[in-house]
């Protein structure tokens, strides 16, 4: 005697070895013996033979029309043998009973299982809805299959249009587009970014990285809402004429300087800071925008400003304009260059010139200073500021740059478009040693005003946001504390209010202090701690993004220049830095135990602008090659 039984949701057959009433010992077609509960037995049969039974039952089941079978069903619960007799018109054979059972079991939309061998026909309205859902699913699977096939042929499905950013940066795995993309990635062994790039979905590899950053941190886009600046009282006009020193691409000119000879033989050195806080008081529309962005975002070839262009144009210290400014005048001894006193004012200042690094540095540098070559505009003023900067640096006992030997890199992008990122853009990367006379003059004067204004706020009982360093750790605090790295008793950021929100917050406090008004932020104001938290977070994020984009343009430069071999310096283990550009990466083939600073020759292999990686192979150490 043989049985048909159910196990794990499927039907199997076997021959009875022992029947123990509640259970049976059976032998399967493969000869394996097992124990089956009697409650799982669906029917017993002798014909056809065990080896042929399931094949014949399944073939007969496939011929049963599900719609007609459903019409044969009574409205109430029924047994499979009952409906088999109704369908075939006679008491069913074992084969017919098995075929009917298999058919009922395989159509759960039509027949709802109620127990062992028992079912109930789905009500007409329920069946209609279920069939509609099944058809929709079938169509979706067909659509998914079609999109997957297109992607594997590197064709972009029309359904992907307008959804590329979500597919790349925040894929929803419940959507058929993402399922199709994942299937195509598995078939082509490509990442989603590489596959979509092959399909032409990415205008450029640059935009892949740029849009990823925007998607996460600027989901509403880069446009600013309308901003209405507040009004401020008429300010006195300073008698001096100031000049700024900035990079050639700088539009947010925060600081300028003036030099004036006093009747007593001393000098009066003015440091003038743009004053956007005058037109953007706390909680104004402009303040809310700045508090949201927190800082200007920099990258080669473009930037995302903290403030709208209209605000920047109002307050930036442009040449040939009279601009509102927060000024600190420092009386300097005419012989010793010692600082005799400070005076701060809120005023209008005439900006006579915007000096730019690229044109100023060939004229104002260590060599020209040593030879006394001072035949260029503002040479006398710059020489005095240089002497003062050296005096102040020595007085602090700390260099204004903690690593004066470090080299900075300038990226210049020649673009066919209004903004950088086009595949045909060309990049040039030039070196600039940190700690030049230009750097030192600007940094020392900024340290001076940021330290002194921080001191004055604390003396007047005003809180501010300070940068402190103790035991090598830099942090932001509302308490004036030493900055050991700079060698000052207190230090705050207040000299770049067009580019950093912390500076604007501190500027509001300084203005209120000078006017004798209540502080914009009282002690223990939660807004200060929120600003510190948010600024720390976003300043780090923006810095990492800038590094990634600089890495991108370094890789572009290697491609552009068709570099095949390049010199690098070992940093540690298999980590190296190229000698000519600021690109750091690992070279697995580098010999073990090469000491740091060893110069090596590398062969450049494949460059991946999407993953920001490159393959490089060790060739030789420079000494060995020589």
C-alpha positions as CSV (number, residue, x, y, z in Angstrom):
1,X,0.0,0.0,0.0
2,X,1.2,3.5,-0.9
3,X,0.3,6.9,0.5
4,X,0.3,10.5,-0.6
5,X,1.2,12.8,2.3
6,X,1.9,16.5,3.0
7,X,5.3,17.6,4.3
8,X,6.5,21.3,4.6
9,X,3.7,22.5,2.3
10,X,4.3,20.0,-0.5
11,X,3.0,16.6,-1.5
12,X,5.1,13.4,-1.5
13,X,4.6,9.7,-1.9
14,X,6.0,6.6,-0.2
15,X,5.2,2.9,0.4
16,X,4.0,1.8,3.8
17,X,6.4,-0.4,5.7
18,X,4.6,-0.4,9.1
19,X,1.3,1.1,10.0
20,X,1.2,2.1,13.7
21,X,-2.3,3.8,13.6
22,X,-1.0,7.3,14.7
23,X,2.1,7.1,12.5
24,X,3.6,5.2,9.6
25,X,7.0,4.0,8.7
26,X,7.4,4.6,4.9
27,X,10.0,4.1,2.3
28,X,10.5,6.8,-0.4
29,X,11.4,6.3,-4.1
30,X,15.0,6.8,-3.2
31,X,14.9,4.1,-0.6
32,X,15.1,6.5,2.3
33,X,12.9,5.4,5.3
34,X,11.1,7.9,7.5
35,X,8.3,8.4,9.9
36,X,5.1,10.1,8.9
37,X,2.2,11.2,11.1
38,X,-1.1,9.7,10.2
39,X,-2.7,13.1,10.2
40,X,-0.4,14.1,7.3
41,X,-1.6,11.3,5.1
42,X,-3.9,12.6,2.3
43,X,-4.9,9.4,0.6
44,X,-3.8,5.8,0.2
45,X,-3.4,4.0,-3.2
46,X,-2.2,1.0,-5.0
47,X,-2.4,2.1,-8.6
48,X,-0.7,3.5,-10.5
49,X,2.8,2.4,-9.3
50,X,4.6,4.5,-6.8
51,X,7.3,5.7,-9.3
52,X,4.6,6.9,-11.7
53,X,2.0,8.3,-9.4
54,X,3.2,11.9,-8.9
55,X,4.1,12.5,-12.5
56,X,0.7,11.3,-13.7
57,X,-1.1,13.2,-10.9
58,X,0.7,16.5,-11.7
59,X,0.0,16.1,-15.4
60,X,-3.7,15.5,-14.8
61,X,-3.8,18.4,-12.3
62,X,-2.4,20.7,-15.0
63,X,-5.3,19.8,-17.2
64,X,-7.9,20.9,-14.6
65,X,-9.4,24.3,-15.4
66,X,-9.1,26.4,-12.3
67,X,-12.1,28.7,-13.2
68,X,-14.4,25.8,-13.8
69,X,-13.2,24.0,-10.7
70,X,-14.0,27.2,-8.7
71,X,-17.5,27.3,-10.2
72,X,-18.1,23.7,-9.1
73,X,-17.3,24.6,-5.5
74,X,-20.1,25.0,-3.0
75,X,-20.2,28.3,-1.0
76,X,-19.2,26.5,2.2
77,X,-16.1,24.6,3.2
78,X,-15.6,21.4,1.3
79,X,-13.2,18.4,1.1
80,X,-10.9,17.8,-1.8
81,X,-12.5,14.4,-2.7
82,X,-15.9,16.0,-2.6
83,X,-15.1,18.6,-5.2
84,X,-13.1,16.0,-7.2
85,X,-16.3,13.9,-7.5
86,X,-18.2,17.1,-8.5
87,X,-15.6,18.0,-11.1
88,X,-15.1,14.6,-12.7
89,X,-18.8,13.5,-12.4
90,X,-18.1,10.2,-10.6
91,X,-16.3,9.0,-7.5
92,X,-12.7,9.9,-8.1
93,X,-9.9,7.5,-8.5
94,X,-6.8,7.9,-6.4
95,X,-5.1,9.6,-9.3
96,X,-8.1,12.0,-9.8
97,X,-8.3,12.7,-6.1
98,X,-4.6,13.5,-6.0
99,X,-4.8,15.7,-9.1
100,X,-7.7,17.7,-7.7
101,X,-5.9,18.1,-4.3
102,X,-2.7,19.3,-6.1
103,X,-4.8,21.8,-8.2
104,X,-6.6,23.2,-5.1
105,X,-3.4,23.5,-3.3
106,X,-1.6,25.3,-6.2
107,X,-4.3,28.0,-6.5
108,X,-4.5,29.8,-3.2
109,X,-6.1,32.9,-4.8
110,X,-9.1,30.7,-5.8
111,X,-9.2,28.3,-2.9
112,X,-8.5,29.2,0.8
113,X,-7.1,26.3,2.8
114,X,-9.1,25.5,5.9
115,X,-7.5,22.3,7.2
116,X,-6.2,18.9,6.1
117,X,-7.6,18.5,2.6
118,X,-10.3,21.0,3.2
119,X,-10.8,24.3,1.3
120,X,-13.3,27.1,0.7
121,X,-13.8,28.9,-2.6
122,X,-12.8,32.6,-2.5
123,X,-15.9,34.9,-2.6
124,X,-16.3,36.5,-6.1
125,X,-15.4,40.0,-4.9
126,X,-12.3,38.7,-3.0
127,X,-11.3,36.6,-6.0
128,X,-11.7,39.6,-8.4
129,X,-9.4,41.8,-6.2
130,X,-6.9,39.0,-5.8
131,X,-6.7,38.4,-9.5
132,X,-6.3,42.1,-10.2
133,X,-3.4,42.1,-7.7
134,X,-1.8,39.1,-9.3
135,X,-2.1,40.6,-12.7
136,X,-0.5,43.8,-11.5
137,X,2.3,41.9,-9.9
138,X,2.8,40.0,-13.2
139,X,3.0,43.2,-15.1
140,X,5.5,44.6,-12.6
141,X,7.7,41.6,-12.9
142,X,7.6,41.8,-16.7
143,X,8.4,45.5,-16.4
144,X,11.3,44.8,-14.0
145,X,12.6,42.1,-16.4
146,X,12.5,44.5,-19.3
147,X,14.3,47.2,-17.4
148,X,16.9,44.7,-16.2
149,X,17.5,43.6,-19.8
150,X,17.9,47.2,-20.9
151,X,20.4,48.0,-18.2
152,X,22.5,45.0,-19.0
153,X,22.6,46.3,-22.6
154,X,23.7,49.7,-21.0
155,X,20.5,51.4,-22.1
156,X,18.7,53.7,-19.6
157,X,15.1,52.7,-19.1
158,X,12.7,55.7,-19.6
159,X,11.3,55.0,-16.1
160,X,14.6,56.0,-14.6
161,X,14.4,59.6,-15.8
162,X,14.0,62.0,-12.9
163,X,14.9,59.3,-10.3
164,X,18.7,58.9,-10.8
165,X,19.7,60.7,-7.5
166,X,17.3,58.5,-5.5
167,X,18.5,55.3,-7.2
168,X,22.2,56.2,-6.5
169,X,22.1,57.9,-3.1
170,X,18.9,56.6,-1.3
171,X,17.6,53.5,-3.1
172,X,14.3,52.1,-2.0
173,X,14.6,48.3,-2.4
174,X,10.8,48.0,-2.5
175,X,10.6,49.7,-5.9
176,X,10.9,47.8,-9.1
177,X,13.4,50.3,-10.4
178,X,15.8,49.4,-7.6
179,X,15.1,45.7,-8.0
180,X,15.9,45.9,-11.7
181,X,19.0,47.9,-11.1
182,X,20.3,45.5,-8.5
183,X,19.6,42.5,-10.8
184,X,21.5,44.3,-13.6
185,X,24.4,45.1,-11.3
186,X,24.6,41.4,-10.4
187,X,24.5,40.4,-14.0
188,X,27.2,42.9,-15.2
189,X,29.3,42.8,-12.0
190,X,29.2,46.6,-11.8
191,X,28.2,48.9,-9.0
192,X,25.1,51.0,-9.5
193,X,27.1,54.2,-10.1
194,X,29.3,52.5,-12.7
195,X,26.4,50.9,-14.5
196,X,24.3,54.1,-14.6
197,X,27.4,55.9,-15.9
198,X,27.8,53.4,-18.7
199,X,24.1,54.0,-19.5
200,X,24.7,57.7,-19.8
201,X,22.7,58.7,-16.8
202,X,25.5,60.7,-15.2
203,X,26.4,64.0,-17.1
204,X,29.9,63.7,-15.6
205,X,31.8,61.8,-12.9
206,X,32.2,65.2,-11.1
207,X,28.4,65.6,-10.9
208,X,28.1,62.1,-9.3
209,X,30.1,63.3,-6.2
210,X,28.7,66.9,-6.2
211,X,25.0,65.7,-6.4
212,X,25.6,63.1,-3.7
213,X,26.7,65.9,-1.4
214,X,23.8,68.1,-2.4
215,X,21.3,65.2,-2.1
216,X,22.3,64.7,1.6
217,X,23.0,68.2,2.8
218,X,21.1,70.5,0.5
219,X,18.0,68.5,-0.4
220,X,16.0,71.7,-1.2
221,X,18.6,72.9,-3.6
222,X,21.1,75.8,-3.5
223,X,18.8,78.7,-4.2
224,X,18.2,81.1,-1.3
225,X,14.8,82.4,-0.2
226,X,14.3,86.2,-0.5
227,X,16.2,88.1,2.1
228,X,15.4,91.6,3.3
229,X,18.3,93.2,5.2
230,X,17.6,95.2,8.3
231,X,18.5,98.8,8.5
232,X,21.2,100.2,10.7
233,X,22.1,103.7,11.9
234,X,24.3,106.0,9.9
235,X,27.9,105.1,10.7
236,X,30.8,107.6,10.9
237,X,33.3,107.5,8.0
238,X,36.8,106.5,8.8
239,X,39.6,108.8,7.6
240,X,41.8,105.9,6.5
241,X,41.9,104.0,3.2
242,X,42.1,100.3,3.6
243,X,43.3,97.4,1.4
244,X,42.6,93.7,1.5
245,X,44.7,90.6,0.7
246,X,42.9,87.6,-0.7
247,X,43.0,84.8,-3.1
248,X,42.2,85.7,-6.7
249,X,38.8,83.9,-6.6
250,X,37.6,85.3,-3.3
251,X,34.4,87.2,-3.4
252,X,33.5,87.2,0.3
253,X,36.2,89.7,1.4
254,X,36.0,89.7,5.2
255,X,39.0,91.6,6.2
256,X,41.1,94.6,5.2
257,X,44.0,96.7,6.7
258,X,45.0,100.3,7.0
259,X,48.3,101.9,8.1
260,X,48.4,105.5,9.4
261,X,51.4,107.5,10.8
262,X,50.5,109.4,14.0
263,X,51.7,112.8,15.0
264,X,53.6,111.3,17.9
265,X,55.7,109.1,15.6
266,X,53.7,105.9,16.3
267,X,51.7,103.9,13.9
268,X,48.0,103.1,13.9
269,X,47.3,99.8,12.3
270,X,43.7,99.2,11.5
271,X,42.1,95.8,11.0
272,X,38.7,96.1,9.4
273,X,36.2,93.3,9.4
274,X,33.0,93.2,7.2
275,X,29.9,93.6,9.3
276,X,27.0,91.6,8.0
277,X,25.6,91.3,11.6
278,X,24.5,95.0,11.2
279,X,21.9,94.0,8.6
280,X,21.1,90.5,9.9
281,X,20.2,90.6,13.6
282,X,19.4,87.5,15.5
283,X,16.5,85.5,14.2
284,X,16.1,87.6,11.1
285,X,15.5,85.9,7.7
286,X,19.2,86.3,6.9
287,X,20.3,84.9,10.2
288,X,18.1,81.8,9.7
289,X,19.7,81.2,6.3
290,X,23.2,81.5,7.8
291,X,22.4,79.3,10.8
292,X,21.2,76.6,8.4
293,X,24.3,76.6,6.1
294,X,26.8,77.6,8.9
295,X,29.7,78.0,6.5
296,X,30.7,78.5,2.9
297,X,31.5,75.2,1.3
298,X,34.7,75.2,-0.8
299,X,35.8,72.9,-3.6
300,X,38.0,73.3,-6.6
301,X,36.3,75.3,-9.3
302,X,33.2,76.4,-7.3
303,X,31.8,77.1,-3.9
304,X,28.5,77.2,-2.1
305,X,28.3,80.4,-0.2
306,X,26.8,80.7,3.3
307,X,25.0,83.9,2.4
308,X,23.1,85.0,-0.8
309,X,25.0,87.0,-3.4
310,X,22.9,90.1,-2.6
311,X,24.1,90.0,1.0
312,X,27.7,89.3,0.1
313,X,27.7,92.2,-2.3
314,X,26.3,94.5,0.3
315,X,28.9,93.7,2.9
316,X,32.0,92.4,1.1
317,X,35.0,94.8,1.3
318,X,35.2,95.6,-2.4
319,X,37.7,98.0,-3.8
320,X,36.4,101.5,-4.6
321,X,33.5,101.1,-2.2
322,X,32.7,102.5,1.2
323,X,31.6,99.5,3.4
324,X,30.3,99.1,6.9
325,X,33.0,97.5,9.1
326,X,33.9,96.5,12.6
327,X,37.4,98.0,13.0
328,X,40.1,97.5,15.6
329,X,42.8,100.2,15.6
330,X,46.1,99.3,17.2
331,X,48.6,101.9,18.2
332,X,52.1,100.6,17.6
333,X,55.3,102.1,19.0
334,X,57.2,103.7,16.1
335,X,60.6,102.3,17.2
336,X,59.9,99.0,19.0
337,X,56.7,98.0,17.2
338,X,55.2,97.1,20.6
339,X,51.4,97.3,20.8
340,X,50.5,100.3,23.1
341,X,46.7,100.0,22.9
342,X,43.5,99.0,21.1
343,X,40.4,100.8,20.1
344,X,37.4,99.2,18.4
345,X,34.8,101.1,16.3
346,X,31.7,100.4,14.2
347,X,32.1,102.6,11.1
348,X,32.2,102.9,7.4
349,X,35.5,102.3,5.7
350,X,36.8,103.2,2.2
351,X,38.4,100.2,0.5
352,X,41.1,101.5,-1.8
353,X,42.3,98.2,-3.2
354,X,41.8,94.4,-3.2
355,X,45.3,92.9,-3.4
356,X,45.4,89.4,-4.8
357,X,47.8,86.6,-4.0
358,X,48.7,85.7,-7.6
359,X,49.9,89.3,-8.4
360,X,51.2,90.2,-4.9
361,X,53.3,87.2,-4.0
362,X,55.9,87.7,-6.8
363,X,56.4,91.2,-5.4
364,X,56.0,90.7,-1.6
365,X,58.1,87.7,-0.5
366,X,61.1,86.8,1.6
367,X,63.5,87.6,-1.3
368,X,62.2,91.0,-2.1
369,X,62.0,91.8,1.6
370,X,65.6,90.8,2.1
371,X,66.8,92.9,-0.8
372,X,64.7,95.9,0.1
373,X,62.9,95.9,-3.2
374,X,59.8,97.9,-2.4
375,X,58.8,99.4,-5.7
376,X,55.1,98.2,-5.9
377,X,51.9,99.6,-4.5
378,X,51.5,99.3,-0.7
379,X,55.0,98.1,-0.4
380,X,55.7,100.4,2.6
381,X,52.6,99.4,4.4
382,X,53.2,95.7,3.7
383,X,56.8,96.0,5.0
384,X,55.6,97.6,8.2
385,X,52.9,94.9,8.6
386,X,55.5,92.2,8.0
387,X,57.8,93.6,10.7
388,X,54.9,93.8,13.1
389,X,53.8,90.3,12.3
390,X,57.3,88.9,13.1
391,X,57.3,90.9,16.3
392,X,53.8,89.5,17.4
393,X,54.7,86.0,16.4
394,X,57.9,86.1,18.5
395,X,55.9,87.6,21.4
396,X,53.5,84.7,21.4
397,X,56.3,82.2,21.3
398,X,54.4,80.3,18.7
399,X,54.4,80.3,14.9
400,X,51.2,81.6,13.3
401,X,51.2,78.4,11.3
402,X,51.8,75.2,13.3
403,X,53.6,73.7,10.2
404,X,55.3,76.5,8.3
405,X,57.0,73.9,6.0
406,X,53.6,72.5,4.8
407,X,52.8,73.1,1.2
408,X,49.3,74.3,0.1
409,X,47.9,73.5,-3.3
410,X,45.9,75.7,-5.5
411,X,43.4,74.1,-8.0
412,X,42.5,76.1,-11.1
413,X,39.8,74.7,-13.3
414,X,39.4,75.9,-16.9
415,X,35.8,75.1,-17.7
416,X,33.7,75.3,-20.8
417,X,30.7,75.8,-18.5
418,X,29.8,78.5,-16.0
419,X,30.8,76.1,-13.2
420,X,33.4,73.4,-13.0
421,X,32.6,69.7,-13.6
422,X,32.4,69.3,-17.4
423,X,34.3,66.3,-18.8
424,X,36.4,68.6,-21.0
425,X,37.5,70.8,-18.1
426,X,41.2,71.2,-17.6
427,X,42.8,71.4,-14.1
428,X,46.1,72.9,-13.1
429,X,47.5,72.2,-9.6
430,X,50.2,74.5,-8.3
431,X,52.1,74.5,-5.0
432,X,52.3,77.3,-2.5
433,X,54.4,77.1,0.6
434,X,52.6,77.9,3.8
435,X,54.0,80.6,6.0
436,X,54.9,83.1,3.3
437,X,55.0,86.8,4.2
438,X,51.5,87.2,2.9
439,X,50.2,84.4,5.0
440,X,52.0,85.5,8.1
441,X,50.8,89.2,7.9
442,X,47.2,88.1,7.5
443,X,47.3,85.3,10.1
444,X,49.0,87.4,12.8
445,X,46.6,90.3,12.4
446,X,43.7,87.9,12.6
447,X,45.1,86.2,15.7
448,X,45.4,89.7,17.2
449,X,41.8,90.8,16.7
450,X,40.3,87.4,17.5
451,X,42.3,87.2,20.7
452,X,41.7,90.8,21.8
453,X,37.9,90.9,21.0
454,X,37.6,87.6,22.8
455,X,39.3,89.2,25.8
456,X,37.1,92.3,25.7
457,X,33.9,90.3,25.6
458,X,35.0,88.3,28.6
459,X,36.0,91.5,30.5
460,X,32.5,93.0,29.9
461,X,30.7,89.8,31.0
462,X,29.6,88.9,27.4
463,X,29.6,85.3,26.3
464,X,31.1,84.3,23.0
465,X,32.1,81.2,21.1
466,X,35.8,80.5,21.7
467,X,38.2,78.0,20.2
468,X,40.4,76.6,22.9
469,X,43.3,74.2,22.9
470,X,44.6,72.4,25.9
471,X,46.6,69.2,25.9
472,X,46.6,69.2,22.2
473,X,42.8,69.0,21.8
474,X,41.0,71.8,20.1
475,X,37.3,72.4,21.0
476,X,34.7,75.1,20.9
477,X,33.4,76.6,24.2
478,X,31.5,79.6,25.5
479,X,34.2,80.1,28.1
480,X,37.3,82.2,27.4
481,X,40.2,79.7,27.8
482,X,43.8,79.5,26.5
483,X,44.7,78.3,23.0
484,X,48.0,76.6,23.7
485,X,48.8,76.1,20.0
486,X,48.6,79.8,19.3
487,X,50.1,80.9,22.6
488,X,47.2,83.3,23.5
489,X,45.0,83.5,26.6
490,X,41.8,83.3,24.6
491,X,40.9,83.0,20.9
492,X,37.6,83.3,19.0
493,X,36.6,83.2,15.4
494,X,35.2,86.7,14.6
495,X,37.1,87.8,11.5
496,X,35.2,85.9,8.7
497,X,31.5,86.7,9.3
498,X,30.7,86.4,5.6
499,X,31.9,82.8,5.5
500,X,31.4,81.3,9.0
501,X,28.3,81.5,11.1
502,X,30.2,81.4,14.4
503,X,32.0,84.6,13.4
504,X,28.7,86.3,12.8
505,X,27.4,85.2,16.2
506,X,30.5,86.6,17.8
507,X,30.3,89.8,15.8
508,X,26.8,90.5,17.2
509,X,28.2,90.2,20.7
510,X,31.1,92.6,19.9
511,X,28.7,95.2,18.3
512,X,26.4,95.0,21.3
513,X,29.4,95.4,23.7
514,X,30.7,98.5,21.8
515,X,27.2,100.1,21.7
516,X,26.6,99.5,25.4
517,X,23.5,97.3,24.5
518,X,22.3,94.1,26.0
519,X,24.1,91.1,24.4
520,X,22.3,89.4,21.5
521,X,23.1,86.1,23.3
522,X,22.9,86.1,27.1
523,X,24.8,83.6,29.3
524,X,23.7,80.0,29.0
525,X,21.6,80.8,25.9
526,X,20.7,77.4,24.3
527,X,21.2,79.0,20.8
528,X,25.0,79.2,21.5
529,X,25.3,75.5,22.3
530,X,23.1,74.6,19.3
531,X,25.4,76.7,17.1
532,X,28.5,75.0,18.5
533,X,27.1,71.5,18.0
534,X,25.8,72.2,14.5
535,X,28.8,74.1,13.4
536,X,31.3,71.5,14.6
537,X,29.3,68.8,12.7
538,X,28.8,70.6,9.4
539,X,32.3,72.2,9.3
540,X,33.7,68.7,9.5
541,X,31.4,67.5,6.8
542,X,32.2,70.4,4.5
543,X,35.9,69.8,5.1
544,X,35.7,66.1,4.2
545,X,33.7,67.0,1.0
546,X,36.4,69.5,0.0
547,X,39.1,66.8,0.4
548,X,37.1,64.4,-1.7
549,X,36.7,66.9,-4.5
550,X,40.4,67.8,-4.4
551,X,41.1,64.0,-4.6
552,X,38.8,63.8,-7.6
553,X,40.6,66.7,-9.4
554,X,44.0,65.1,-8.6
555,X,42.8,61.9,-10.4
556,X,41.5,64.0,-13.3
557,X,44.9,65.6,-13.5
558,X,46.7,62.3,-13.8
559,X,44.3,61.3,-16.6
560,X,44.6,64.7,-18.3
561,X,48.4,64.6,-18.3
562,X,48.6,61.0,-19.3
563,X,50.9,60.2,-16.4
564,X,52.3,56.7,-16.6
565,X,55.0,56.9,-13.9
566,X,55.2,59.3,-11.0
567,X,57.3,59.9,-7.9
568,X,55.8,59.5,-4.5
569,X,56.9,59.6,-0.8
570,X,56.2,56.8,1.6
571,X,54.1,58.0,4.6
572,X,53.8,54.7,6.4
573,X,53.5,51.0,5.5
574,X,52.0,51.0,1.9
575,X,50.5,54.5,2.2
576,X,52.1,57.0,-0.2
577,X,51.7,60.7,-1.3
578,X,52.5,61.9,-4.7
579,X,55.4,64.4,-4.8
580,X,53.7,66.9,-7.2
581,X,50.0,66.9,-6.1
582,X,48.2,66.3,-2.8
583,X,47.1,62.7,-3.6
584,X,47.4,60.0,-0.9
585,X,46.6,56.3,-1.6
586,X,47.8,52.8,-0.9
587,X,50.1,50.7,-3.1
588,X,49.8,47.0,-2.1
589,X,52.9,46.1,-4.1
590,X,55.1,48.4,-2.1
591,X,58.0,46.5,-0.4
592,X,57.5,45.9,3.3
593,X,59.4,47.9,5.9
594,X,60.2,50.8,3.6
595,X,61.0,53.7,6.0
596,X,58.9,56.9,6.0
597,X,60.0,59.6,3.6
598,X,61.5,57.0,1.1
599,X,61.0,58.3,-2.4
600,X,59.6,55.7,-4.8
601,X,58.8,55.4,-8.5
602,X,55.3,54.2,-9.2
603,X,53.5,53.0,-12.4
604,X,50.0,54.4,-12.7
605,X,47.3,51.9,-13.7
606,X,43.5,52.2,-13.9
607,X,41.9,55.3,-12.5
608,X,38.4,55.2,-11.1
609,X,36.7,58.6,-10.9
610,X,33.6,57.3,-9.3
611,X,35.2,55.3,-6.5
612,X,38.0,57.9,-6.3
613,X,40.6,55.2,-6.4
614,X,43.6,54.3,-8.6
615,X,45.8,51.2,-9.2
616,X,49.5,51.9,-8.9
617,X,52.4,49.5,-9.1
618,X,55.8,49.8,-7.3
619,X,58.6,50.2,-9.8
620,X,61.7,51.1,-7.7
621,X,63.0,53.4,-5.0
622,X,64.4,56.6,-6.4
623,X,67.9,55.8,-5.1
624,X,67.9,52.3,-6.6
625,X,66.7,53.8,-9.9
626,X,69.5,56.3,-9.9
